[in-house]
Amino acid sequence: MRQAVLDHRPCDVGLGGQLWTRRMVGELIAKLYRVRLTEPGVGKYLRRWGLSFQRPDKRAVEQDPQAVRRWHEETWSAIRTKA
């Protein structure tokens, strides 16, 4: 389970969403092992596995730094000028 959470996103294993939550981990456990756990119970397992709450990176994975720079220089400048 720990490795599945580390190596995959929920959508990769047939669940909805991009980020793991205790609810999502509980759904995966139920799907694989047919055992239902409460969210606090899932949280205890996550802590035992050495996993903790992490905020997602604010930057998009597929972000293109050159496109962002161009947008700031060209589009944003035009918007600011009009405002």
Long-range contacts (C-beta under 8 A, 24 or more apart in sequence): 1-25, 1-28, 1-29, 1-32, 1-45, 1-49, 2-49, 2-50, 2-51, 4-28, 5-46, 5-49, 5-51, 6-51, 19-56, 22-46
